[in-house]
Amino acid sequence: MRQGGRSITQLADLRWSAPAEYARALRKAHEATISGTPSQHLSPSLIKSWQRSLALGINPDQHRPVHRHEVSEARSLSAGHRLAAVMPALSQLLADETATGRHLLIVTDHEGEVLWRVGSKQALKLADSLEFVEGADWSESGVGTNAISEALVTGAPAQLFSAEHLVRTHHDWACTASPIRDPWTGEVVGVLDVSGPFESVTPDSLRLVRCGVRLAEELLKSAAAGPDGRPDEAAGLAAGRNGAGARRSWRCGCWGRAVRGARRRSEPAADAAACRNPDPAGFPDPGLERR
């Protein structure tokens, strides 16, 4: 099967070697599919997600994300959310607030409402232009197909690149997301997402997000565990209020280093390098060892 003189496999390989060329190929596939001729370059599951979004009233040519709360209201809600306990550790691992930082760390609730954004002023400004702010609904019904919505629909990690997003204003972005689950019930309590310009995504982005989710779930488990290791409802509620669960020290097998509640400023490339050379005992099944 070929498109524009290249096989589909060859086109997919361009995601990392020539992202701008790959984005152009995806835009052509997007145009064809939206015009009524589904491109075989797009997965059937992605096209189904587009169809669901269109049926929900999402217009690919109109950028009108739903806002469930004002930014100030969403920030107030996030302070009382149980994932507040893990945000310091996630920020330490995944955020880049340096002046040149290009990607954003995003955490939503179980329905896709953005509760936290962490990144550089430059990255936040770009997100502002998309209304990718606290209180915005990044589910299929809120803004159309994206990595957060896919993670919610499938219950699994998802990565969308450029024109794999339904709405055209998102075509300069790449997003990698995965659900965060309650360690005791398995229910989704939120979504962890790393988003930025499509040139900023790397082959390690999905691995980094999965490691972040594993860390968050272990911290939730610890925060809610009683002396016997079983769920302690009171402890869990307290941790959700004051973030105490994220202040413990852990060693993440994905990076092979201690993770604490304090934020760090780091380069994504350094995280990727550490993830490619992890502690042997901690990867590929990311392990977390309490210290």
N, C-alpha and C positions, 0 to 999 in steps of 0.2 A: 504494500500500500504506500502511495507516495503523495506528497503535497508540495507543489512548487519545486519539483525536481529532487526533493529529499524524502527519504523514508520517514515514517513516523518515529521510528527509533532514533534516527539521526537528529530529528528535530528535538526530541526530548533531551538528548545529550547536550544540546545547546543551552539548557537551563543554567548550567554552571560555566561552560566555556565561552558562551557568547549570549549573555542574558538579553541584550537589546534585540538581537536577531530573533531570539526565541519569543520575546514579547511581541514583536511584529507578526510572527507566525500565529500566535494566539489571537491577536486582534483580528486577523483575517478569518480565523476559525469562528471567532465571536460574531463577526459581521454576517458570515454565511449562515450560522445557526439561528441568529435572531431574525434573519430574513426569510427563514423557513426551510433552509437546506442544512440539516444538522451535519456538522463536520465530524468526520471519523477521527480527527485529531483530538477530540474531546471525549472524555470517558462518559459512558451512559449514565453513571450515577451523578456526574456533574450536570449533565443536560437535564436530568430529572429534577435536580435542585433548582435549576433556572426555571423550569416549568412550574414548580411549586411557587417560586417567588413571583413569577408573572401572574399566576392565578390569585395571589394575595394582593395584587395591585402595584407591585414594584415596577417602575418604569426605568429601563436601562439608560435612558437619556435624561432622566431627571434625578437630581441628587436631593432627596427629601427624607433623610433618616428620621425615624420616630424618636422623640425624646420623652421618656417616661417620667423624668424628674428634671428640674433645674439643676445646674451644676452644684450649687450650694446645698440643695436638698440631697443629692446623691452622695456628696461627701459626708453629710451628716449620717446618712444611712450606712455608709461604709464603715464608719467608726464603731458601729454596733454589730457589724457582720462578723461571723466566726472566722472568716478568712483574714480579718485584720491581724490575727495572731501570727500569720505566716508571711505577711508582707515584708517585714524587715529582712527576713532571710531570702525571700525571692528577689528583692531589690539588690541585695548583696551579690547574688549569683548572676542575675540576668540583666539588670539595668545598666545603662551607660549614660551618665549625666554629664560627661565631659563636654567641652565646647564643640567638639567635632562629632559627638555621638549622633548616629543616624537612625537607630531603631528605638522603638518604644516597648516597654513592658506594660501589658494591659491585663487586668484581671476583672472578670465580670461575675455577676451572680449566676444562679442556675438557669435563668431565662435569657441571659445574654445582655443584660443591662450593664454598661460600663460603670465600675465602681472605683477603680484605681488606674492611673496613668503615671508612669515614671519614665523620664527620658530627658534629653537635653532641651534647651530652649528652642533650638532649631527644629528638632523632631516634634516637639509639642505644637509649635506654630504650624507645621505642615498638617498635623492631625486636626488642629483647629479649623483649617480650611475645608476639611471633610466633615466637620461637626462630629469628629471622633473624640467625644468628650464624655466626662462623667455624666451619667443620666441617659446617654444615648442607647438605643436598643439595637444591638448588632446581631439580632436573630434574623432568620429568613424573612419574617413578616415585618421586621423593623427597617432593614436596609438591603435585603436581598442576599444572594449567595456570597459567603465569605468564609474564612477558615473557622471563625468562632461559631457561625451558624452550622457549618458542617460537623464540627466537633459535638455540638448539641444534638444534631439529628442522628448521627451515627454512633455517638458514645465513644468515639475513637479519635486519635490524633489526626489532624488534617493540615495540609499545606496548600495554599492557593497562590498562584503566581500570575501577576499582571491580569490579562483579559480572561482568566478563569473566573474572576469576579464578574458578576452580572452587570453591575452598574459601571458605566464607562469612567466615571471620575475616580474609580479605584484602580484603574489599569496601570498606574505607575507604581503600585505597591505590591509587596509580597507579604503574606501573613502565615504564621505557623501557630497552631493552637491545639490544646488538648484539654479534656475535662479533668477537673479535680474532684475526686470522689470522697465521700464520707468513709473513713477506714473501717467503720463498724457495719454500716448498712449497705455500702456500695452505691448509694444515691449520689447523683451529681450535685455538688454544692457550688460549683463555679467553673469558669474556664480560664486557663492561663494562655496568653497569646503574646507573641513577639511579632511586631509589625514594623515595616519600614520600606524605603524605596527598593524596588526589586533587585537593584544591583547590590544591596546589602545582605541578601539572603545567601547562605552557604550550605554545603552539604551537611554541615553539622547542626544547622538550626533546629531540625526536628529532634535530634538527639539531646540538645540542650534543653528544649522545652520538656521533653519526657523526663529528664533528670530533675528539672524544676518541679514538675508535678509529683514525682516520687518524694522529693524533699517535703513539699507542702503536706502531702498525705501522712508522712511519718510524723511531722510536727503536730498535725491535728490529732493523730492517734495518741501521741505523748501528752498533749495538753488535756485530753479528755480521759486519760487513764487513771484509775484509782491505785492504791497501794498494791492490790493484787493483780494489776495489769489489765483489769477489765474496765469497761466503760464507766466513767464517773460523770453523771450528768451535771452535777454542780461544778465540778472542776472544768468541764468543757465549756459551760456557760461563762465561768469566770475568765477562762483563757480567751474566749471570744470578745469579752469586754475590754480586757487590759493588755492583750497581746503577749501575755507572759510565756505562752508556749513557744514563741519564736525566739525567746531570749536564751534558750539553752544552746549548748555548743554541740555540734554534730560534725562528723566527718562524712562527706559525700563521696561515695565511690566513683562518681562520674568525674570528679575533679581531683580526688585524692587529697583534699585539704579541708581544714576545719571551716565550718560555716557558723557565723554568729549573727546576732540581731543587728549589728551595726552595718550601715551601708558602706559599699566600697565603690570607687570609681575604677572602671576597668575597660580594657579594649576587648571587643567581641572576639578578635582573632586570638587573644591569649586564652580565653575560655575554650575556644575551639581546639587549640593546640593541646590544652590540658585534657580535654575530653577525648582526643585521639590517643592520648598516652595516659590512661587512667590507672588507678591501682588495680593490679591483676585480680584481686579478690572482689572488686566492686563493679566490674563491668564484663559482659554486656547486661547483666541483671543488676541495675544500679542499686548499690547497697548503702545503707545509712547506719553508721555506728555511733551510738550515743557515747559521749565522753564525760 
